[in-house]
Amino acid sequence: MEKIIAILKEIQPDLDTDSKRLIDDQYLDSLSILSLVAELEDAFDVMIPAVEITAKNFNSVEGIYQLVERLKEED
């Protein structure tokens, strides 16, 4: 979880990592999400399919963490 927060802070320094509405409140836009996906794939050695890039998976740190963990298990 700390690694995900660090990546998010690199991409968006003023990000409220406690927010459950990172996309809905426009903390993350499409470009920052693409950067985030690339960083997550590198950091956790996972491939995030386009169908997984949804508000549900990226609206909170917890959602991102659950996505990464699920993808690691599927690998």
C-alpha positions in Angstrom: 0.0 0.0 0.0 2.9 2.4 0.8 4.4 1.8 -2.6 1.1 2.7 -4.3 0.9 5.9 -2.2 4.4 6.8 -3.1 3.7 6.3 -6.8 0.5 8.3 -6.6 2.4 11.2 -4.8 5.0 11.2 -7.6 2.3 11.6 -10.2 0.1 14.0 -8.3 1.9 15.6 -5.3 -1.2 17.3 -3.9 -3.3 14.1 -4.0 -5.5 13.2 -1.0 -4.6 9.5 -0.6 -7.5 9.1 1.9 -10.0 10.1 -0.7 -12.4 7.4 -2.0 -13.2 9.5 -5.1 -9.8 10.1 -6.7 -11.3 10.0 -10.2 -14.7 11.4 -9.3 -13.2 14.4 -7.6 -10.7 14.8 -10.5 -7.5 14.2 -8.5 -6.6 11.8 -11.3 -7.3 12.6 -15.0 -6.8 10.4 -18.0 -3.1 11.2 -18.4 -2.3 10.7 -14.8 -4.1 7.4 -14.9 -2.0 6.2 -17.8 1.1 7.2 -16.0 -0.1 5.4 -12.9 -0.9 2.3 -14.8 2.7 2.3 -16.3 4.3 2.8 -12.9 2.1 0.1 -11.3 3.0 -2.4 -14.0 6.7 -1.7 -13.6 6.6 -1.6 -9.8 4.5 -4.8 -9.3 5.4 -6.7 -12.4 1.8 -7.0 -13.5 -0.1 -6.2 -16.7 -3.2 -4.1 -16.3 -5.6 -4.8 -19.1 -7.6 -1.8 -20.5 -10.9 -3.3 -19.2 -9.5 -3.0 -15.7 -9.0 0.8 -16.0 -12.2 1.8 -14.4 -13.3 4.2 -11.7 -14.1 1.3 -9.4 -10.5 0.2 -9.6 -8.8 3.6 -9.5 -11.1 5.7 -7.3 -9.2 4.9 -4.1 -5.8 3.6 -2.9 -7.6 0.6 -1.6 -9.2 -0.1 -5.0 -5.8 0.2 -6.7 -4.2 -2.1 -4.1 -7.0 -4.7 -4.5 -6.6 -4.6 -8.3 -2.8 -5.1 -8.1 -3.2 -7.9 -5.6 -5.8 -9.6 -7.8 -3.6 -9.3 -10.9 -0.6 -10.7 -9.0 -2.6 -13.7 -7.9 -3.9 -14.3 -11.5 -0.3 -14.2 -12.9 
